[in-house]
Amino acid sequence: MLLEPETTCWRRETSSRAALLIDMADYFDAAMLAMSQARRSIHLLNWAFEPDTLFHPKPGGGGPPGDRIANFLKRMANDNPELDVRILCWKSAMPVAATQHFFPLVDRADFAHSKVRFVLDGKLPLGACHHQKMIIVDDAVGFCGGGDIGPDRWDTALHLDDDPRREKTRRDNKCFDSRHEVMGVVEGPAARMLGELFRERWARATGETLEPTPPVRPRWPASVKAGFQDVTVGLSRTHGVWRRYPEVREVERLHLESIADARRCIYMENQYFTSPLIAAALAQRLAEPDGPEVVLISTEHSPSYFDQITMDRTRLRFLKRLQRADKHGRLRAYSPVTTQGRTIIVHAKLTIIDDRLLRIGSANINNRSMGFDTECDMSFEATGRPGTGNRAEILRLRTRLLAHWLGCADAVVDEAVRKARGVGAGLEALRMAGYVRLRPIEVTPTNPLAEVIAAYHLGDPYGPGDSWRPWKRRGLAETANRKGRAILRGRDRA
């Protein structure tokens, strides 16, 4: 199996039901339903948490007070004295908080004198962030993925131009862009595993040890159709070494092992593609005569100016490396747009390996997500005969994601991939037929400044040792590449 505890994952459990939620409208709806049925505990981990977030924004702006997440959580805590409601959020630096409506200050004021325990967590290496995103209800139903709680996160899988529900949740007189996120939902032992991770973080942040929630029968959110049955679930983490806490790089190791193990197709959606280690692993597979296809989906350009001059420049180097290795024409890299050609922000962090592994989480394909920030990815691993059970569900979800990008029916994608005998060739056939909402990412020439930014991975440290010493990163890149090549060679021998 790819999910091996203490190597590629922290823990591994089974979920009797599980599902992938595509985009935040479905996630907010399912999370509200699950939390409304809570009996013992509601625990949230987030990079950012904005109390004014509406579960169901209305055309024309606003919504009922109970639809505002802070009001909802406070009411839940007040109405049930036995319910333990806690939020653990990153104690972000003010320049970052300013991009999210100064949530640390606003949250403290909003939850003051309430029964909701709100804590900001700053226990991590200088310059790193706590990036995990999850909600756990009664240790019985759990959500994990890439979506934070904020008005700018909400969108439907249609990614409509000028959606009045997204328009009217505007900030600073600016409408929010279309945005793509994915979240996973599990129940039973897999949800309790998420609860244990929350309690570990809470103890580290506050010094307070929480007792596990007494066993409660899962109450699955009625709006969610469970596509997975009795599926293996693993949690993979990252956190940099800090005081007595050792470094954890399970996220990185699972990426390398799964890339090495892929047979037909590696499909990845991510906000950033900058890690030279992951680029080297993908390049090695592309260079093989009978290696897998590689299909990458990312935003045309980052929404923030800082990321545009740092991460976007480094992505060009990542893609150039893959293009040089792609002697057999198996690489595709796209950015999605709306029907009218407007940018869709890809904030999802998702990887699908053949029909065997579906991975969602908080980790980007960059250096800091592999060894510096605090991350958690949740993976579903399928076994059994191809085309059946959970393996069929993984392929169905890949088709659903591609169809949602192109704006067509799932059957259209399935037929195109079947006729072309490949995912990339099928996508190109559909683009030639007029489904043009996926655009190839252009690899443009870089100027000397961009070369320096990419060479030293400015804004993207490997870990605490180089977080303020960018000149050390060129040597670290080669060390990382040697590690990746060793893992790939080990897979080849196996």
C-alpha positions in Angstrom: 0.0 0.0 0.0 1.0 3.6 -0.5 -0.3 4.7 2.9 2.2 3.3 5.3 2.1 4.7 8.9 5.2 6.5 10.1 6.5 6.7 6.5 4.0 8.2 4.1 1.3 8.9 6.7 0.9 9.5 10.4 -2.1 7.2 10.9 -4.3 4.9 8.7 -7.9 4.1 9.4 -11.1 2.9 7.6 -14.1 5.1 6.9 -17.4 3.2 6.2 -18.5 6.2 4.1 -16.4 9.0 2.5 -16.8 11.6 -0.2 -15.1 14.4 -2.1 -16.8 17.8 -1.9 -16.1 19.9 -5.0 -16.1 23.7 -4.2 -17.1 25.5 -1.1 -20.9 25.9 -1.6 -21.2 22.1 -1.1 -18.7 22.1 1.7 -20.3 25.0 3.7 -23.7 23.3 3.3 -22.5 19.9 4.5 -20.4 21.4 7.3 -23.4 23.4 8.6 -25.6 20.2 8.5 -23.0 18.1 10.3 -22.3 20.8 13.0 -26.1 21.4 13.6 -26.3 17.7 14.6 -23.4 17.8 17.0 -23.9 16.5 20.5 -20.5 16.6 22.2 -17.9 18.6 20.2 -17.3 20.9 17.3 -13.6 21.5 16.6 -12.2 23.7 13.8 -8.6 24.0 12.6 -7.9 26.8 10.1 -5.2 29.0 8.5 -7.8 31.8 8.5 -11.3 32.1 10.0 -13.6 35.1 9.3 -16.6 35.3 11.5 -18.8 37.1 8.9 -18.6 34.1 6.5 -22.1 33.1 5.4 -22.9 29.4 4.8 -25.4 30.3 2.1 -24.9 33.9 0.7 -28.0 35.3 -1.0 -28.3 37.4 -4.2 -28.3 41.0 -3.2 -26.1 40.5 -0.2 -26.3 39.2 3.4 -28.4 36.5 4.8 -30.1 35.6 8.1 -28.0 36.2 11.2 -28.0 32.4 11.9 -26.3 31.8 8.6 -23.2 33.8 9.8 -20.7 31.2 11.0 -19.7 33.0 14.2 -23.4 33.5 15.2 -24.1 29.8 14.3 -21.3 28.5 16.5 -22.2 30.7 19.5 -25.8 29.6 19.3 -24.8 26.0 19.1 -22.6 26.4 22.2 -25.3 28.4 24.1 -28.2 26.0 23.3 -26.3 22.8 24.4 -24.3 23.2 27.6 -22.6 19.8 26.9 -21.3 20.9 23.6 -17.6 21.8 23.4 -16.9 24.3 20.6 -13.3 25.3 19.9 -11.5 27.1 17.1 -7.7 26.9 16.7 -6.4 29.4 14.1 -3.0 30.5 13.0 -1.7 33.6 14.7 -0.7 35.2 11.5 1.5 38.2 10.9 -0.4 41.4 10.3 0.5 41.8 6.6 -1.1 38.4 6.0 -4.0 39.1 8.3 -4.7 42.3 6.4 -5.5 40.3 3.3 -8.2 38.4 5.3 -9.9 41.3 7.0 -7.6 41.2 10.0 -9.2 38.0 11.2 -7.1 37.5 14.4 -8.3 40.8 15.8 -11.9 40.5 14.6 -12.2 36.9 15.8 -11.0 37.7 19.3 -13.6 40.4 19.6 -16.4 38.4 18.1 -16.0 35.4 20.4 -15.1 37.3 23.6 -17.5 36.5 26.5 -19.0 33.6 24.5 -18.9 29.9 25.2 -16.8 29.3 22.1 -13.1 28.8 22.8 -11.1 30.7 20.2 -7.3 30.4 20.3 -4.6 31.8 18.0 -1.7 29.5 17.6 1.8 30.9 17.1 3.8 27.9 18.3 5.9 27.2 15.2 9.2 28.2 13.5 9.6 31.9 12.8 8.2 32.7 9.3 6.2 29.5 9.1 2.4 29.2 9.2 -0.2 26.8 10.5 -2.0 25.8 7.3 -4.2 22.8 8.2 -7.9 23.1 7.5 -10.5 20.8 9.1 -13.7 20.5 11.0 -14.4 17.6 13.3 -17.9 16.9 14.8 -18.2 14.6 17.8 -15.0 12.8 16.6 -17.5 11.0 14.4 -17.7 13.1 11.2 -14.7 15.0 9.9 -13.8 17.3 7.0 -10.3 17.9 5.8 -8.9 19.7 2.7 -7.8 23.1 1.4 -10.7 25.3 2.2 -10.6 28.0 4.9 -13.5 29.9 6.4 -13.9 33.2 4.6 -16.4 35.1 2.4 -14.0 35.1 -0.5 -13.8 31.2 -0.5 -17.5 30.6 -1.5 -18.3 29.5 -5.0 -20.2 26.7 -6.7 -18.8 24.1 -9.1 -20.3 26.0 -12.0 -17.9 29.0 -11.4 -20.5 31.3 -12.9 -19.5 34.7 -14.3 -21.2 37.5 -12.2 -22.8 35.1 -9.7 -24.9 37.5 -7.6 -24.3 35.4 -4.5 -20.5 35.8 -4.9 -20.8 39.4 -6.1 -22.7 40.6 -3.1 -20.3 39.1 -0.6 -17.8 41.7 -1.9 -15.0 43.3 0.2 -13.7 46.8 -0.4 -16.1 47.3 -3.3 -14.4 44.4 -5.2 -16.3 41.3 -6.2 -14.6 38.0 -5.3 -13.1 36.0 -8.1 -14.3 32.5 -9.0 -12.5 30.0 -6.8 -11.9 26.3 -6.8 -11.5 24.2 -3.6 -11.9 20.6 -2.6 -12.6 19.0 0.8 -13.0 15.4 1.9 -15.5 14.1 4.4 -15.1 10.9 6.5 -16.8 9.2 9.4 -16.1 6.8 12.3 -12.4 5.9 13.1 -11.1 8.1 10.3 -12.9 11.1 11.8 -11.6 10.3 15.3 -8.1 10.3 13.8 -8.7 13.9 12.7 -9.9 14.6 16.2 -6.7 13.3 17.7 -4.7 15.6 15.4 -6.8 18.5 16.6 -6.1 17.6 20.3 -2.4 17.4 19.6 -2.4 20.9 18.1 -4.5 22.2 20.9 -2.1 20.9 23.5 0.9 22.3 21.7 -0.8 25.7 21.4 -2.3 26.0 24.9 -0.7 23.4 27.1 -4.2 22.0 27.8 -4.8 18.3 27.3 -8.3 17.5 26.0 -10.0 14.2 26.6 -11.2 12.3 23.5 -14.9 12.9 22.8 -17.0 10.0 24.1 -18.1 7.7 21.3 -21.1 9.0 19.3 -22.8 7.4 16.4 -21.9 9.3 13.2 -24.6 11.5 11.8 -23.7 11.8 8.1 -24.7 15.1 6.5 -27.8 14.4 4.4 -26.7 16.6 1.5 -23.7 14.5 0.8 -23.8 11.4 -1.3 -21.0 9.0 -0.1 -19.1 7.7 -3.1 -16.6 5.7 -1.1 -17.5 2.7 1.0 -15.2 1.1 3.6 -12.2 3.0 2.2 -8.7 3.2 3.6 -8.0 6.7 4.9 -4.5 8.1 5.7 -3.4 11.4 7.2 0.0 12.8 6.1 1.5 15.8 7.9 4.2 18.4 7.6 5.7 20.5 10.4 9.1 22.0 10.7 11.4 21.2 13.7 10.5 23.6 16.5 11.9 23.3 20.1 11.2 19.8 21.3 9.0 18.9 18.3 10.8 17.0 15.5 10.5 17.6 11.8 7.7 15.7 10.0 7.8 15.2 6.2 5.0 12.6 5.5 3.4 14.9 2.9 6.6 15.0 0.9 7.3 11.2 1.2 3.8 10.3 0.0 4.2 12.5 -3.0 7.5 10.9 -3.9 6.2 7.3 -3.3 3.0 7.8 -5.2 4.6 9.6 -8.2 7.1 6.7 -8.4 4.3 4.1 -8.2 2.0 5.7 -10.8 1.3 3.6 -13.9 -1.0 5.5 -16.2 -1.9 9.0 -15.0 -0.8 11.6 -12.4 -3.5 14.3 -12.1 -2.7 17.3 -9.8 -4.6 20.5 -8.9 -2.6 22.9 -6.9 -2.2 26.6 -6.0 1.6 26.5 -6.5 4.0 24.2 -8.5 7.5 25.3 -7.4 9.1 22.4 -5.5 12.3 21.2 -7.3 12.0 17.9 -5.6 8.5 17.2 -7.0 9.6 18.6 -10.4 12.5 16.1 -10.4 10.3 13.2 -9.5 7.7 14.1 -12.2 10.5 14.7 -14.8 12.0 11.3 -14.2 8.6 9.6 -14.9 8.0 11.7 -18.0 11.4 10.7 -19.4 10.5 7.0 -19.2 9.2 5.6 -22.5 6.3 3.9 -20.9 5.7 6.2 -17.9 2.5 7.8 -16.8 0.8 10.9 -18.2 1.1 14.1 -16.0 -1.8 16.5 -16.0 -1.4 19.7 -13.9 -4.1 22.3 -13.1 -3.2 25.7 -11.6 -4.2 29.3 -11.7 -3.0 31.4 -14.6 -1.4 33.8 -12.2 -1.5 34.2 -8.4 -4.0 36.7 -7.0 -1.4 38.5 -4.8 1.4 40.6 -6.2 4.0 39.0 -3.8 3.1 35.5 -5.1 3.2 36.8 -8.7 6.8 37.9 -8.4 7.9 34.9 -6.3 5.9 31.7 -6.8 4.8 32.4 -10.4 8.4 33.0 -11.5 9.5 29.8 -9.8 6.6 27.8 -11.4 8.1 28.7 -14.8 11.3 26.9 -13.8 9.3 23.9 -12.6 7.4 23.7 -15.9 10.5 24.2 -18.0 12.1 21.2 -16.3 9.1 19.0 -17.0 9.0 20.2 -20.7 12.6 19.3 -21.2 12.0 15.8 -19.8 8.8 15.3 -21.8 10.3 13.5 -24.8 7.2 11.3 -25.3 4.5 14.0 -25.2 2.7 13.0 -21.9 2.7 16.4 -20.1 -0.3 18.8 -20.0 -0.4 21.9 -17.8 -3.6 24.1 -17.8 -5.1 27.1 -16.1 -9.0 27.2 -15.9 -11.2 30.2 -16.9 -14.9 30.9 -16.6 -17.2 30.9 -19.6 -16.3 34.6 -20.3 -12.6 33.9 -20.0 -12.1 35.2 -16.5 -9.5 33.7 -14.1 -10.6 30.9 -11.7 -8.4 30.8 -8.7 -7.2 27.2 -8.1 -6.7 27.0 -4.4 -7.3 23.2 -4.2 -4.6 20.8 -3.3 -5.5 17.5 -4.9 -3.7 14.6 -6.4 -5.1 11.5 -8.1 -2.8 8.6 -8.9 -4.4 6.3 -11.5 -7.5 4.7 -9.9 -5.7 3.9 -6.6 -5.1 7.1 -4.6 -7.1 10.3 -4.2 -5.4 12.9 -2.0 -6.9 16.2 -0.7 -5.4 18.5 1.9 -3.7 21.7 2.8 -0.2 21.2 1.3 0.9 23.0 -1.8 3.5 21.7 -4.3 6.2 24.0 -2.9 9.1 23.8 -0.5 7.4 25.2 2.6 4.6 22.7 2.5 7.0 19.9 2.4 9.1 20.8 5.5 8.3 24.2 7.0 4.6 25.0 7.5 2.1 22.9 9.4 0.1 20.8 6.9 -2.3 17.9 6.8 -3.4 15.9 3.7 -6.1 13.2 3.8 -5.9 10.4 1.3 -8.3 7.7 0.1 -6.5 4.5 -1.1 -8.5 2.0 -3.1 -7.9 -1.7 -3.5 -9.7 -4.5 -5.4 -10.3 -5.1 -9.0 -9.9 -2.2 -11.5 -13.2 -0.7 -12.5 -15.0 -1.7 -9.3 -15.8 -0.2 -5.9 -13.6 2.6 -4.7 -11.3 2.3 -7.7 -14.2 3.2 -10.0 -15.1 6.1 -7.7 -11.6 7.6 -8.0 -11.9 7.6 -11.8 -15.4 8.9 -11.6 -14.2 11.9 -9.5 -11.3 12.6 -11.9 -13.9 12.7 -14.7 -16.2 14.9 -12.7 -13.4 17.4 -12.0 -12.3 17.6 -15.6 -15.9 18.0 -16.8 -16.5 20.8 -14.3 -13.4 22.6 -15.7 -14.5 22.2 -19.3 -18.2 22.9 -18.6 -19.5 19.7 -20.1 -21.2 16.5 -19.1 -19.1 13.7 -17.5 -20.0 11.4 -20.3 -18.4 13.7 -22.8 -15.1 13.5 -21.0 -15.3 9.8 -20.5 -15.9 9.3 -24.2 -13.1 11.6 -25.3 -10.6 9.9 -23.0 -11.6 6.5 -24.2 -11.3 7.4 -27.9 -8.0 9.2 -27.4 -6.7 6.4 -25.2 -5.3 9.0 -22.7 -6.4 11.8 -20.5 -4.2 14.5 -22.0 -5.1 13.5 -25.6 -8.7 13.4 -24.6 -8.6 16.9 -23.1 -6.8 18.3 -26.2 -9.5 16.7 -28.5 -12.2 18.4 -26.4 -10.4 21.7 -26.5 -10.2 21.5 -30.3 -13.9 20.7 -30.3 -14.7 24.0 -28.6 -14.4 23.2 -24.9 -11.8 26.0 -24.2 -12.2 26.7 -20.5 -8.8 24.9 -19.9 -6.0 26.9 -21.3 -2.4 25.7 -21.6 -0.1 27.5 -19.2 2.4 29.4 -21.2 6.1 29.0 -20.3 7.4 32.4 -21.1 11.1 33.6 -21.1 12.3 34.9 -17.8 14.3 38.0 -17.1 17.5 38.0 -14.8 15.5 39.1 -11.8 13.1 36.2 -12.2 16.0 33.8 -12.6 17.4 35.0 -9.2 14.0 34.7 -7.5 13.6 31.1 -8.9 17.1 30.0 -8.2 16.9 31.0 -4.5 13.2 30.2 -4.0 12.5 33.6 -2.5 9.4 33.3 -0.2 9.6 29.5 -0.3 12.0 28.1 2.3 12.7 24.4 2.7 12.6 24.6 6.5 13.7 26.6 9.6 17.4 26.3 8.7 17.0 28.4 5.5 13.9 30.4 6.3 16.0 33.6 6.6 19.0 32.4 4.7 18.0 32.1 1.0 21.6 31.6 -0.1 21.5 28.1 1.4 18.7 26.9 -0.8 20.7 26.1 -4.0 22.5 23.4 -2.1 19.3 22.2 -0.4 17.7 21.8 -3.8 20.3 19.3 -4.9 20.1 17.4 -1.6 16.4 17.1 -2.0 16.8 15.9 -5.6 19.2 13.1 -4.5 16.7 12.0 -1.9 13.9 11.9 -4.5 16.0 9.9 -7.0 16.8 7.4 -4.2 13.1 6.8 -3.5 12.4 6.4 -7.2 15.2 3.9 -7.6 13.9 2.0 -4.6 10.5 1.8 -6.2 12.0 0.6 -9.5 13.9 -2.3 -7.7 10.7 -3.2 -5.8 
